């Protein structure tokens, strides 16, 4: 039984190799050349994609830096407003009710 399986396997292998030789669209040299060209095209495409991704990453990083700076500026402005309001409140408290009443009049 085992020898029958080996015989069938070898027969199938030989038939596959023969079919490959008969139906191959190009000669071996042409096929290798085609594979080489396609590999070069793929390598070039990957390099171009890498350059595009690197450029995109740089743009995103720059945008994030700009947004961070805008956030810091807004935070500092708000801090100054709060400090001014606190100082005004402290001044009004220290001046007492007389200064508040004089403003109403």
ZINOR-V927842 format. One line per field, one symbol per residue. ss: DSSP state (~ for helix, > for strand, _ for the rest). burial: # if it has 16 or more other ideal C-beta (glycine too) atoms within 10 Angstrom, else .. A space follows every 10 residues. Layout:
BEGIN
ss->???
burial->???
END
This chain:
BEGIN
ss->_~~~~~~~~~ ~~~~~~~~~~ ~~~____~~~ ~~~~~~~~~~ ~~~~~~~~~~ ~~~~~~~~~~ ~~~~~~~~~~ ~~~~~~~~~~ ~~~~~~~~~~ ~~~~~_~~~~ ~~~~_
burial->.......... .......... .......... .......... .......... .......... .......... .......... .......... .......... .....
END
